[in-house]
Amino acid sequence: MANSGVPFQVPMLTKSNYDNWSLRMVALLGAHDVWEIIEKGHADPENEGSLSQTQKDSLRDSRKRDKKALCLIYQGLYEDMFEKVSGAKSAKEAWEKLRTSYKGADQVKKVRLQTLRGEFEALHMREGELVSDYFSRVLTVTNNLKRNGEKLDDVRIMEKVLRSMDSKFEHIVTVIEETKDLEAMTMEQLIGSLQAYEEKKKKKEDIVEQALKTRVDSTNEDRGGSQQRRGGGQGRGRGRGWRPNDDNNN
């Protein structure tokens, strides 16, 4: 029978993607029913011989799940990353070593949080940037802030977005600020309103551009026709008014 399981690929940890990597790994480990063993941890008993058969079976299952979790973690590490956890005796220990290594001590977390706050305040829509692309940049920064402990609600994010839109969105921003209650508005509704305005503005610009192009083409055709008529008239006039002997007669 063919394997009907969903294929999966273990995400690779790099020097800059720990937050996203850990989220994907939690989902992957959960799908393999081994995330719980990392949360609770696995420890071998001091005297295994005194265990009942039921306890031995449970211990065997716990060991197997722990090794499976550790194996999945190993698959997501390059060689230099693997060295950081090669001495770990359990999946929980390996996971915590990676978290400490990448998230750092409290002081490092504070510095990282300050950096992310600066990135958030500096966010501004670039000229010509699409609404969807700008929101992707905003969400990248805000998600990183939240993962590092920042309390950031949607209203604050939406207020930041409205303050940092390109000047061509000034009209719709004013309308939203004056007529909408951001407390009752969702992020998706804000994105939808801005994208609808963007699309409407783009269609209007296309119509104006096409009309201008048509006018220019028409003007060029008229000029070309006038020049041809003037040229033709001059040629015919010279032909009727000039005779070969005229120059000799002068």
DOVOKOL-793358 format. One record per residue (C-alpha): chain; residue in one letter; x negated, y, z negated. Coordinates in Angstrom, 1 decimal. Example, Ala and Ser with C-alpha at 12.3 -4.5 7.8 and 13.67 -1.06 7.14 Angstrom:
2
+------+--------+--------+--------+--------+
| voba | tortor |     px |     py |     pz |
+------+--------+--------+--------+--------+
|    A |      A |  -12.3 |   -4.5 |   -7.8 |
|    A |      S |  -13.7 |   -1.1 |   -7.1 |
+------+--------+--------+--------+--------+
This chain:
250
+------+--------+--------+--------+--------+
| voba | tortor |     px |     py |     pz |
+------+--------+--------+--------+--------+
|    A |      M |    0.0 |    0.0 |    0.0 |
|    A |      A |   -1.3 |    3.4 |    0.9 |
|    A |      N |   -2.3 |    5.7 |   -1.9 |
|    A |      S |    0.6 |    8.1 |   -2.5 |
|    A |      G |   -1.2 |   10.2 |   -5.1 |
|    A |      V |   -1.7 |   13.9 |   -4.4 |
|    A |      P |   -5.3 |   14.5 |   -3.4 |
|    A |      F |   -7.2 |   16.9 |   -5.6 |
|    A |      Q |  -10.5 |   18.8 |   -5.5 |
|    A |      V |  -12.4 |   19.7 |   -8.6 |
|    A |      P |  -13.1 |   23.5 |   -8.6 |
|    A |      M |  -16.8 |   24.4 |   -8.9 |
|    A |      L |  -18.0 |   26.7 |  -11.7 |
|    A |      T |  -20.2 |   29.6 |  -10.6 |
|    A |      K |  -21.8 |   32.5 |  -12.6 |
|    A |      S |  -18.8 |   34.8 |  -11.9 |
|    A |      N |  -15.6 |   32.7 |  -11.8 |
|    A |      Y |  -15.3 |   31.1 |  -15.3 |
|    A |      D |  -11.9 |   32.6 |  -16.1 |
|    A |      N |  -10.3 |   31.3 |  -12.9 |
|    A |      W |  -12.3 |   28.1 |  -13.1 |
|    A |      S |  -11.1 |   27.3 |  -16.6 |
|    A |      L |   -7.4 |   27.9 |  -15.6 |
|    A |      R |   -7.7 |   25.5 |  -12.7 |
|    A |      M |   -9.5 |   23.0 |  -14.8 |
|    A |      V |   -6.8 |   23.1 |  -17.6 |
|    A |      A |   -4.2 |   22.4 |  -14.9 |
|    A |      L |   -6.3 |   19.6 |  -13.4 |
|    A |      L |   -7.1 |   18.0 |  -16.7 |
|    A |      G |   -3.4 |   18.2 |  -17.7 |
|    A |      A |   -2.4 |   16.5 |  -14.4 |
|    A |      H |   -4.7 |   13.6 |  -15.3 |
|    A |      D |   -3.3 |   13.5 |  -18.9 |
|    A |      V |   -6.6 |   14.3 |  -20.5 |
|    A |      W |   -6.3 |   17.9 |  -21.5 |
|    A |      E |   -5.0 |   17.0 |  -24.9 |
|    A |      I |   -8.1 |   15.0 |  -25.7 |
|    A |      I |  -10.1 |   18.2 |  -25.2 |
|    A |      E |   -7.8 |   20.3 |  -27.4 |
|    A |      K |   -7.8 |   17.7 |  -30.3 |
|    A |      G |  -11.2 |   16.2 |  -29.6 |
|    A |      H |  -12.4 |   12.6 |  -29.9 |
|    A |      A |  -14.6 |   11.3 |  -32.7 |
|    A |      D |  -15.7 |    7.7 |  -33.3 |
|    A |      P |  -14.9 |    6.3 |  -36.7 |
|    A |      E |  -17.7 |    5.4 |  -39.1 |
|    A |      N |  -16.6 |    1.9 |  -39.7 |
|    A |      E |  -14.9 |    0.6 |  -36.5 |
|    A |      G |  -14.9 |   -3.0 |  -37.9 |
|    A |      S |  -12.3 |   -2.1 |  -40.5 |
|    A |      L |   -9.7 |   -1.0 |  -38.0 |
|    A |      S |   -6.6 |   -3.0 |  -37.1 |
|    A |      Q |   -6.1 |   -4.3 |  -33.6 |
|    A |      T |   -3.6 |   -1.5 |  -32.9 |
|    A |      Q |   -6.1 |    1.1 |  -34.1 |
|    A |      K |   -8.8 |   -0.5 |  -32.0 |
|    A |      D |   -6.6 |   -0.3 |  -28.9 |
|    A |      S |   -5.8 |    3.3 |  -29.6 |
|    A |      L |   -9.5 |    4.1 |  -30.1 |
|    A |      R |  -10.4 |    2.4 |  -26.8 |
|    A |      D |   -7.8 |    4.5 |  -25.0 |
|    A |      S |   -9.0 |    7.6 |  -26.6 |
|    A |      R |  -12.6 |    6.9 |  -25.6 |
|    A |      K |  -11.5 |    6.2 |  -22.0 |
|    A |      R |   -9.6 |    9.4 |  -21.8 |
|    A |      D |  -12.4 |   11.4 |  -23.3 |
|    A |      K |  -14.9 |   10.0 |  -20.7 |
|    A |      K |  -12.5 |   10.7 |  -17.9 |
|    A |      A |  -12.1 |   14.3 |  -19.1 |
|    A |      L |  -15.9 |   14.6 |  -19.4 |
|    A |      C |  -16.3 |   13.2 |  -15.9 |
|    A |      L |  -13.9 |   15.7 |  -14.4 |
|    A |      I |  -15.8 |   18.6 |  -16.1 |
|    A |      Y |  -19.1 |   17.2 |  -14.8 |
|    A |      Q |  -17.8 |   17.2 |  -11.3 |
|    A |      G |  -17.1 |   20.9 |  -11.5 |
|    A |      L |  -20.7 |   21.8 |  -12.4 |
|    A |      Y |  -23.7 |   22.5 |  -10.2 |
|    A |      E |  -27.1 |   21.1 |  -11.5 |
|    A |      D |  -28.1 |   24.2 |  -13.4 |
|    A |      M |  -24.7 |   24.4 |  -15.1 |
|    A |      F |  -24.8 |   20.7 |  -15.9 |
|    A |      E |  -27.9 |   21.3 |  -18.0 |
|    A |      K |  -25.9 |   23.4 |  -20.4 |
|    A |      V |  -23.7 |   20.5 |  -21.4 |
|    A |      S |  -25.8 |   17.5 |  -20.7 |
|    A |      G |  -26.2 |   16.8 |  -24.4 |
|    A |      A |  -22.5 |   17.0 |  -25.2 |
|    A |      K |  -21.1 |   13.8 |  -26.8 |
|    A |      S |  -17.5 |   14.5 |  -26.0 |
|    A |      A |  -15.4 |   16.4 |  -23.5 |
|    A |      K |  -14.3 |   18.9 |  -26.2 |
|    A |      E |  -17.9 |   19.7 |  -27.0 |
|    A |      A |  -18.8 |   20.2 |  -23.4 |
|    A |      W |  -15.8 |   22.4 |  -22.9 |
|    A |      E |  -16.7 |   24.6 |  -25.9 |
|    A |      K |  -20.3 |   24.9 |  -24.8 |
|    A |      L |  -19.3 |   26.2 |  -21.4 |
|    A |      R |  -16.8 |   28.6 |  -23.0 |
|    A |      T |  -19.4 |   30.0 |  -25.4 |
|    A |      S |  -21.9 |   30.2 |  -22.6 |
|    A |      Y |  -19.7 |   32.2 |  -20.3 |
|    A |      K |  -17.4 |   34.1 |  -22.6 |
|    A |      G |  -20.2 |   34.9 |  -25.0 |
|    A |      A |  -20.2 |   36.1 |  -28.6 |
|    A |      D |  -17.9 |   38.8 |  -29.9 |
|    A |      Q |  -20.2 |   41.6 |  -29.0 |
|    A |      V |  -20.5 |   40.4 |  -25.4 |
|    A |      K |  -16.7 |   40.1 |  -25.2 |
|    A |      K |  -16.4 |   43.7 |  -26.3 |
|    A |      V |  -18.8 |   44.9 |  -23.6 |
|    A |      R |  -17.0 |   42.9 |  -21.0 |
|    A |      L |  -13.6 |   44.3 |  -22.1 |
|    A |      Q |  -14.9 |   47.8 |  -21.9 |
|    A |      T |  -16.2 |   47.2 |  -18.4 |
|    A |      L |  -12.9 |   45.8 |  -17.3 |
|    A |      R |  -11.1 |   48.8 |  -18.8 |
|    A |      G |  -13.3 |   51.0 |  -16.8 |
|    A |      E |  -12.5 |   49.1 |  -13.6 |
|    A |      F |   -8.8 |   49.4 |  -14.4 |
|    A |      E |   -8.9 |   53.1 |  -14.8 |
|    A |      A |  -11.0 |   53.5 |  -11.6 |
|    A |      L |   -8.6 |   51.6 |   -9.5 |
|    A |      H |   -7.3 |   53.7 |   -6.5 |
|    A |      M |   -5.7 |   52.8 |   -3.2 |
|    A |      R |   -8.1 |   53.1 |   -0.4 |
|    A |      E |   -7.2 |   55.0 |    2.8 |
|    A |      G |   -5.6 |   52.7 |    5.3 |
|    A |      E |   -5.3 |   49.9 |    2.7 |
|    A |      L |   -2.2 |   47.8 |    2.7 |
|    A |      V |    0.1 |   47.7 |   -0.3 |
|    A |      S |   -0.3 |   43.9 |   -0.6 |
|    A |      D |   -4.1 |   44.2 |   -0.6 |
|    A |      Y |   -4.1 |   46.9 |   -3.2 |
|    A |      F |   -1.8 |   45.0 |   -5.5 |
|    A |      S |   -4.1 |   42.0 |   -5.1 |
|    A |      R |   -7.0 |   44.1 |   -6.4 |
|    A |      V |   -4.9 |   45.5 |   -9.2 |
|    A |      L |   -3.8 |   42.0 |  -10.3 |
|    A |      T |   -7.4 |   40.6 |  -10.2 |
|    A |      V |   -8.5 |   43.3 |  -12.7 |
|    A |      T |   -5.4 |   43.1 |  -14.9 |
|    A |      N |   -5.5 |   39.3 |  -15.1 |
|    A |      N |   -9.1 |   39.5 |  -16.2 |
|    A |      L |   -8.2 |   42.0 |  -18.9 |
|    A |      K |   -5.5 |   39.8 |  -20.2 |
|    A |      R |   -7.7 |   36.8 |  -20.3 |
|    A |      N |  -10.2 |   38.8 |  -22.4 |
|    A |      G |   -7.6 |   39.7 |  -25.0 |
|    A |      E |   -6.3 |   43.0 |  -23.6 |
|    A |      K |   -2.6 |   43.6 |  -24.3 |
|    A |      L |   -1.4 |   45.0 |  -21.0 |
|    A |      D |    2.3 |   45.1 |  -20.2 |
|    A |      D |    3.9 |   45.4 |  -16.7 |
|    A |      V |    5.1 |   49.0 |  -17.3 |
|    A |      R |    1.5 |   50.2 |  -17.9 |
|    A |      I |    0.3 |   48.4 |  -14.8 |
|    A |      M |    3.2 |   49.9 |  -12.7 |
|    A |      E |    2.5 |   53.4 |  -14.0 |
|    A |      K |   -1.2 |   53.0 |  -13.1 |
|    A |      V |   -0.2 |   51.8 |   -9.6 |
|    A |      L |    2.1 |   54.8 |   -9.0 |
|    A |      R |   -0.6 |   57.2 |  -10.1 |
|    A |      S |   -3.2 |   55.7 |   -7.8 |
|    A |      M |   -1.4 |   55.3 |   -4.6 |
|    A |      D |   -2.7 |   56.9 |   -1.4 |
|    A |      S |   -1.3 |   60.4 |   -0.7 |
|    A |      K |    0.9 |   59.2 |    2.2 |
|    A |      F |    3.0 |   57.4 |   -0.4 |
|    A |      E |    3.6 |   60.6 |   -2.4 |
|    A |      H |    7.3 |   60.8 |   -1.4 |
|    A |      I |    8.3 |   57.3 |   -2.4 |
|    A |      V |    6.3 |   57.6 |   -5.6 |
|    A |      T |    8.2 |   60.7 |   -6.6 |
|    A |      V |   11.5 |   59.1 |   -5.8 |
|    A |      I |   10.6 |   56.0 |   -7.9 |
|    A |      E |    9.4 |   58.1 |  -10.9 |
|    A |      E |   12.5 |   60.3 |  -10.8 |
|    A |      T |   15.2 |   57.8 |  -10.2 |
|    A |      K |   13.9 |   54.4 |  -11.5 |
|    A |      D |   13.5 |   53.1 |  -15.0 |
|    A |      L |   10.2 |   51.3 |  -15.1 |
|    A |      E |   11.2 |   49.5 |  -18.2 |
|    A |      A |   14.0 |   47.8 |  -16.3 |
|    A |      M |   12.0 |   47.4 |  -13.1 |
|    A |      T |    9.9 |   44.3 |  -12.3 |
|    A |      M |    6.5 |   44.2 |  -10.6 |
|    A |      E |    8.0 |   42.4 |   -7.6 |
|    A |      Q |   10.7 |   45.2 |   -7.2 |
|    A |      L |    8.0 |   47.9 |   -7.2 |
|    A |      I |    5.9 |   46.0 |   -4.6 |
|    A |      G |    9.0 |   45.5 |   -2.5 |
|    A |      S |    9.9 |   49.2 |   -2.6 |
|    A |      L |    6.4 |   50.3 |   -1.6 |
|    A |      Q |    6.1 |   47.7 |    1.1 |
|    A |      A |    9.5 |   48.7 |    2.6 |
|    A |      Y |    8.4 |   52.3 |    2.7 |
|    A |      E |    5.1 |   51.3 |    4.2 |
|    A |      E |    6.8 |   49.3 |    7.0 |
|    A |      K |    9.3 |   52.1 |    7.7 |
|    A |      K |    6.5 |   54.7 |    7.9 |
|    A |      K |    4.5 |   52.4 |   10.2 |
|    A |      K |    7.4 |   52.0 |   12.6 |
|    A |      K |    8.0 |   55.8 |   12.7 |
|    A |      E |    4.3 |   56.4 |   13.4 |
|    A |      D |    4.4 |   53.8 |   16.2 |
|    A |      I |    7.4 |   55.5 |   17.8 |
|    A |      V |    5.7 |   58.9 |   17.6 |
|    A |      E |    2.5 |   57.4 |   19.0 |
|    A |      Q |    4.4 |   55.7 |   21.9 |
|    A |      A |    6.3 |   58.9 |   22.7 |
|    A |      L |    3.1 |   60.9 |   22.8 |
|    A |      K |    1.4 |   58.4 |   25.0 |
|    A |      T |    4.4 |   58.4 |   27.4 |
|    A |      R |    4.3 |   62.2 |   27.5 |
|    A |      V |    0.5 |   62.3 |   28.2 |
|    A |      D |    0.9 |   59.7 |   31.0 |
|    A |      S |    3.7 |   61.6 |   32.5 |
|    A |      T |    1.7 |   64.9 |   32.4 |
|    A |      N |   -1.3 |   63.2 |   34.0 |
|    A |      E |    0.9 |   61.8 |   36.8 |
|    A |      D |    2.4 |   65.3 |   37.5 |
|    A |      R |   -1.0 |   66.8 |   37.6 |
|    A |      G |   -2.2 |   64.2 |   40.0 |
|    A |      G |    0.7 |   64.7 |   42.3 |
|    A |      S |    0.3 |   68.5 |   42.3 |
|    A |      Q |   -3.4 |   68.2 |   43.2 |
|    A |      Q |   -2.6 |   65.8 |   46.1 |
|    A |      R |    0.1 |   68.2 |   47.4 |
|    A |      R |   -2.3 |   71.2 |   47.2 |
|    A |      G |   -5.0 |   69.3 |   48.9 |
|    A |      G |   -2.8 |   68.1 |   51.7 |
|    A |      G |   -1.4 |   71.5 |   52.3 |
|    A |      Q |   -4.9 |   73.1 |   52.7 |
|    A |      G |   -6.0 |   70.4 |   55.1 |
|    A |      R |   -2.9 |   70.9 |   57.4 |
|    A |      G |   -3.2 |   74.6 |   57.3 |
|    A |      R |   -6.8 |   74.6 |   58.5 |
|    A |      G |   -5.9 |   72.1 |   61.2 |
|    A |      R |   -3.2 |   74.4 |   62.7 |
|    A |      G |   -5.1 |   77.7 |   62.3 |
|    A |      W |   -8.6 |   76.8 |   63.6 |
|    A |      R |   -9.6 |   76.1 |   67.2 |
|    A |      P |  -13.0 |   74.8 |   68.3 |
|    A |      N |  -13.8 |   77.9 |   70.4 |
|    A |      D |  -13.0 |   80.4 |   67.6 |
|    A |      D |  -16.5 |   80.4 |   66.3 |
|    A |      N |  -18.0 |   81.0 |   69.7 |
|    A |      N |  -15.5 |   83.8 |   70.4 |
|    A |      N |  -16.7 |   85.7 |   67.4 |
+------+--------+--------+--------+--------+
